[in-house]
Amino acid sequence: MMRFAAIGLDHRHIYHMVGELLAAGAQCAGYCPQTSDPRVLAGFQERFPQLQARDRQALLDAADIDVILCAAIPRDRAGIAIAAMRRGKDVMCDKPGITSLEDLAAVQEVVAETRRIFSICFSERFVVPSTLVAAKLIADGAIGRVVHTTGLGPHRLNRAIRPAWHFDAATYGGILADIASHQIDQFLFFTGSADARIVASSAGNVGHPDLPHFQDLGELTLESAHARGFVRVDWFTADGLPTWGDGRLILLGTEGTIELRKYVDIDGRPGTDHLFLVNGRGTRHIDASTEPLTYFHAFAADVRDRTETAMTQRHVFTVTRLALEAQRDARPPLSPQD
């Protein structure tokens, strides 16, 4: 049985990372309670009261632990991952797993040296059932070949409950390195692209002048040899929406389209994971909310069998590189006066 530990309880994504691995049959050997946000730790302990708090170094050094899960402050994730891999452990990080091109090079070097798995849990694909249904429909030829994706990642700021690091791009990596990594992952996956290039990108602060180091709006376009994509991410979801963001993905195929309304169908059907299919046979709404998740089971199998069924290592590094390049080269967005 695969045994894992959690180090870095700084973002609430650690909840589904731990919960889904437990559901996949893995065993948690403990967690480090060190955190920058006591509310995340309290929520973790409420959800997993059976798990034991342990010293961070003891978890890294324990020979019977196979995997380290990490949702630390984003700037610190690469360092924790490197320390874990050098001690013979595989790693699953929350996104962004890496916040600088220098850290990317260091992680790549350690992966090549140790042959350990470095995975990033792109939750907007791996924890969203509708993306799995979309993948099945595309594999069955429902919309032909995917030639374009539009990915929208709006988020509610929830300013009062965010830790200080959330408002400093130097700490969380910037809006494109952070949020847009989800949409880049989905572009590569759904278009079947091994690589791509960033055509243009912008990122900056247009609505929070009292937070000078925060970025609240970003966008980019990218293209591969056979597809193009557009991404917009932001922190402007209004409080009237009954969830944290109206995440959408539109997949344009040569024979139809698929639109995912991942978290809400505004003023329409209740629940999450609404999939809308349009092709030569007509239009169709699919409730995809009950589709079983597969990433965590596949990751556990990869740890056991030394395979790459959940996601290839090349894909992880390609998504990360593209997000970091988009962030590095981003122009400021237009100011409100413009």
C-alpha positions in Angstrom: 0.0 0.0 0.0 1.3 3.4 -0.9 2.1 5.6 2.1 2.2 9.4 1.8 2.6 12.5 4.0 1.5 16.1 3.7 4.0 18.9 4.0 2.8 22.5 3.4 -0.7 23.2 4.7 -0.9 26.7 3.3 -3.6 26.3 0.6 -7.0 24.5 0.9 -6.2 22.4 -2.1 -4.4 20.1 0.3 -7.9 18.9 1.4 -8.8 17.3 -1.9 -5.2 16.0 -2.5 -5.2 14.1 0.8 -8.9 13.1 0.6 -8.7 11.7 -2.9 -5.5 9.8 -2.3 -7.1 8.2 0.8 -10.2 7.4 -1.3 -7.8 5.7 -3.8 -6.6 3.4 -1.1 -3.4 5.0 -0.1 -2.4 5.5 3.6 -1.4 8.8 5.2 1.6 8.5 7.5 1.0 12.0 8.9 1.3 15.7 8.2 3.5 18.6 9.2 1.3 21.2 11.0 3.5 24.1 10.0 1.4 26.7 8.1 1.1 30.3 7.1 -2.7 30.2 7.5 -4.0 28.7 10.8 -7.5 28.4 9.1 -6.2 25.9 6.6 -4.7 23.8 9.4 -7.9 24.0 11.4 -9.9 22.9 8.3 -7.4 20.1 7.7 -7.7 18.8 11.3 -11.5 19.0 11.1 -11.6 16.9 7.9 -9.0 14.4 8.9 -9.1 14.1 12.7 -7.6 10.6 12.4 -4.3 11.8 11.0 -1.2 12.4 13.1 0.8 15.6 13.2 4.6 14.9 12.9 7.8 16.8 12.5 8.6 17.9 9.0 12.1 16.5 8.9 11.0 13.2 10.3 8.4 12.9 7.5 11.1 13.7 4.9 13.5 11.1 6.4 11.0 8.3 7.0 12.0 5.3 4.8 8.4 3.9 4.8 6.9 7.0 3.2 6.6 6.9 -0.6 5.1 10.2 -1.5 5.1 13.8 -0.2 2.0 16.0 -1.0 2.7 19.7 -0.9 0.5 22.8 -0.9 3.0 25.1 0.8 3.4 28.8 0.0 4.0 28.5 -3.8 7.5 30.0 -3.7 8.6 27.2 -1.3 7.1 24.2 -3.2 10.1 23.5 -5.4 12.5 23.4 -2.5 10.3 21.0 -0.5 9.9 18.8 -3.6 13.6 18.7 -4.2 14.3 17.7 -0.6 11.7 14.9 -0.8 13.0 13.5 -4.1 16.6 13.5 -2.9 15.3 11.3 0.0 13.8 8.8 -2.4 10.2 10.1 -2.4 7.8 10.9 -5.2 6.0 14.3 -5.0 2.5 15.6 -5.8 2.4 19.4 -5.6 -0.6 21.8 -5.7 -0.3 24.2 -8.6 1.8 26.2 -9.2 4.3 23.6 -8.4 7.2 25.9 -9.4 7.3 29.7 -9.5 10.5 30.5 -11.4 12.4 29.2 -14.4 15.5 28.7 -12.2 13.5 26.5 -9.9 12.1 24.6 -12.9 15.6 23.8 -14.0 16.6 22.7 -10.5 13.5 20.4 -10.3 14.2 18.9 -13.7 17.8 18.2 -12.7 16.7 16.4 -9.6 14.1 14.4 -11.4 16.7 13.3 -13.9 19.1 12.5 -11.1 16.8 10.6 -8.8 14.2 9.2 -11.3 11.4 10.2 -8.9 8.0 11.4 -10.0 7.2 15.1 -9.8 3.5 15.6 -10.4 1.3 18.8 -10.2 -2.3 18.3 -9.3 -4.0 20.5 -11.9 -7.3 20.4 -10.1 -9.4 22.2 -12.7 -8.9 19.0 -14.8 -8.2 16.3 -12.3 -10.9 17.2 -9.8 -13.6 18.2 -12.3 -15.7 15.3 -13.5 -16.9 17.1 -16.6 -13.4 17.3 -18.0 -13.2 13.5 -18.0 -16.5 13.2 -19.8 -15.3 15.7 -22.4 -12.1 13.7 -22.9 -14.2 10.5 -23.5 -16.5 12.4 -26.0 -13.5 13.7 -27.9 -11.9 10.3 -28.0 -15.1 8.9 -29.5 -15.0 11.6 -32.2 -18.0 13.6 -31.0 -16.6 16.9 -32.2 -13.8 15.8 -34.6 -10.3 17.2 -34.0 -9.9 19.9 -31.4 -8.4 22.9 -33.1 -9.0 25.7 -30.5 -9.6 26.0 -26.7 -11.0 29.0 -24.7 -10.3 28.7 -21.0 -11.7 31.1 -18.5 -10.6 31.0 -14.9 -12.4 33.7 -12.8 -12.0 33.6 -9.0 -13.6 35.3 -6.0 -10.9 37.2 -4.1 -12.3 36.5 -0.6 -9.8 39.1 0.5 -10.5 38.9 4.2 -9.5 35.3 4.5 -6.4 35.3 2.3 -2.9 35.1 3.9 -0.4 37.9 3.1 1.6 35.9 0.6 -1.5 35.7 -1.6 -1.1 39.3 -2.5 2.6 39.3 -3.5 3.4 38.0 -7.0 6.9 37.3 -5.9 5.5 34.8 -3.4 2.8 33.1 -5.4 4.4 33.4 -8.8 2.0 35.8 -10.6 -1.5 35.2 -12.0 -0.4 33.4 -15.2 2.2 31.2 -13.5 -0.5 30.4 -10.9 -4.0 30.2 -12.2 -3.3 30.0 -16.0 -1.3 26.9 -15.6 -4.7 25.1 -15.4 -5.8 26.4 -18.8 -2.4 25.6 -20.4 -2.6 22.1 -19.1 -6.1 21.7 -20.6 -5.0 23.2 -23.9 -2.2 20.7 -24.3 -4.3 17.8 -23.2 -7.4 18.4 -25.2 -5.6 19.4 -28.4 -3.2 16.5 -28.1 -0.2 18.9 -28.3 3.2 17.8 -26.9 4.4 21.4 -26.9 3.3 25.0 -27.7 4.5 28.5 -27.7 3.2 31.6 -26.0 2.1 34.1 -28.7 1.3 37.0 -26.3 0.5 37.5 -22.7 -0.5 40.3 -20.2 -0.8 40.4 -16.5 -1.3 43.1 -13.9 -3.4 45.0 -11.4 -6.4 46.9 -12.7 -8.8 46.9 -9.8 -6.8 46.8 -6.5 -4.5 49.9 -6.3 -3.9 49.4 -2.6 -2.3 46.0 -3.3 0.6 47.0 -5.6 2.2 43.6 -5.7 -1.0 41.7 -6.6 -2.1 40.8 -10.1 -5.9 40.5 -10.6 -6.2 40.1 -14.4 -4.2 38.1 -16.9 -4.6 36.7 -20.4 -2.6 34.8 -22.9 -2.8 33.2 -26.3 -0.8 30.2 -27.3 -0.4 27.9 -30.2 0.9 24.4 -31.1 1.6 22.9 -34.5 -2.1 22.2 -35.0 -4.2 24.2 -32.5 -4.5 27.6 -30.9 -5.9 28.7 -27.5 -7.0 31.7 -25.5 -6.9 32.1 -21.7 -8.3 34.7 -19.4 -7.9 34.5 -15.6 -9.0 37.0 -13.0 -9.9 37.8 -9.4 -13.2 39.6 -10.1 -15.9 37.0 -9.4 -18.8 39.0 -7.8 -20.2 38.0 -4.4 -23.6 37.3 -5.9 -22.3 34.1 -7.6 -23.1 31.1 -5.4 -19.6 29.5 -5.9 -16.0 30.7 -6.1 -15.9 31.2 -9.8 -17.7 30.6 -13.1 -14.9 28.4 -14.7 -15.6 27.6 -18.3 -13.8 25.7 -21.0 -14.9 25.8 -24.7 -13.4 23.2 -27.0 -13.8 23.9 -30.7 -13.6 20.8 -32.9 -13.7 20.4 -36.7 -17.2 18.8 -36.3 -18.7 20.5 -33.2 -18.1 22.1 -29.9 -18.1 21.2 -26.2 -18.6 23.8 -23.5 -18.0 23.0 -19.8 -19.6 25.1 -17.2 -17.6 23.5 -14.4 -18.9 25.0 -11.2 -22.2 26.6 -11.9 -24.9 27.0 -14.6 -25.8 30.6 -13.9 -29.6 31.1 -13.4 -30.1 27.6 -14.8 -29.7 24.0 -13.7 -28.5 23.3 -10.2 -25.2 21.6 -9.3 -21.8 21.5 -11.0 -20.2 19.9 -14.1 -22.6 20.9 -16.9 -21.4 19.8 -20.3 -23.0 21.2 -23.5 -22.3 19.3 -26.7 -23.1 20.6 -30.2 -22.4 18.6 -33.3 -24.1 17.3 -36.5 -26.6 15.3 -34.4 -27.9 18.4 -32.6 -27.4 19.9 -29.1 -27.2 18.1 -25.8 -26.8 18.8 -22.1 -24.9 16.2 -20.1 -24.8 16.1 -16.3 -21.2 15.0 -15.8 -21.1 15.5 -12.0 -21.0 11.7 -11.2 -18.1 10.8 -13.4 -15.5 9.0 -11.3 -12.1 10.8 -10.9 -9.1 8.9 -12.2 -6.0 11.0 -11.6 -5.4 9.9 -8.0 -5.8 6.2 -8.7 -3.5 6.5 -11.7 -0.9 8.4 -9.7 -0.9 5.7 -7.0 -0.4 3.1 -9.7 2.4 5.1 -11.2 4.2 5.2 -7.9 3.9 1.5 -7.6 4.7 0.5 -11.2 7.0 3.4 -12.1 4.8 4.3 -15.1 3.3 7.6 -16.4 -0.4 6.9 -16.8 -1.7 9.8 -14.7 0.3 12.4 -16.6 3.7 12.3 -18.3 6.7 14.0 -16.6 7.2 15.9 -19.9 3.7 17.3 -19.8 4.2 18.6 -16.2 7.4 20.4 -17.2 6.0 21.7 -20.5 2.9 23.2 -18.8 5.1 24.8 -16.1 7.6 26.2 -18.6 4.9 27.8 -20.7 3.1 29.3 -17.7 6.4 30.8 -16.5 7.3 32.1 -19.9 3.9 33.7 -20.2 4.4 35.3 -16.8 7.9 36.5 -17.5 7.0 38.1 -20.9 3.6 39.5 -19.8 2.8 43.1 -20.7 0.7 45.2 -18.3 -3.0 45.1 -19.1 -4.7 48.4 -20.1 -5.4 50.7 -17.2 -9.0 51.7 -16.5 -8.2 55.2 -17.9 -7.2 53.7 -21.3 
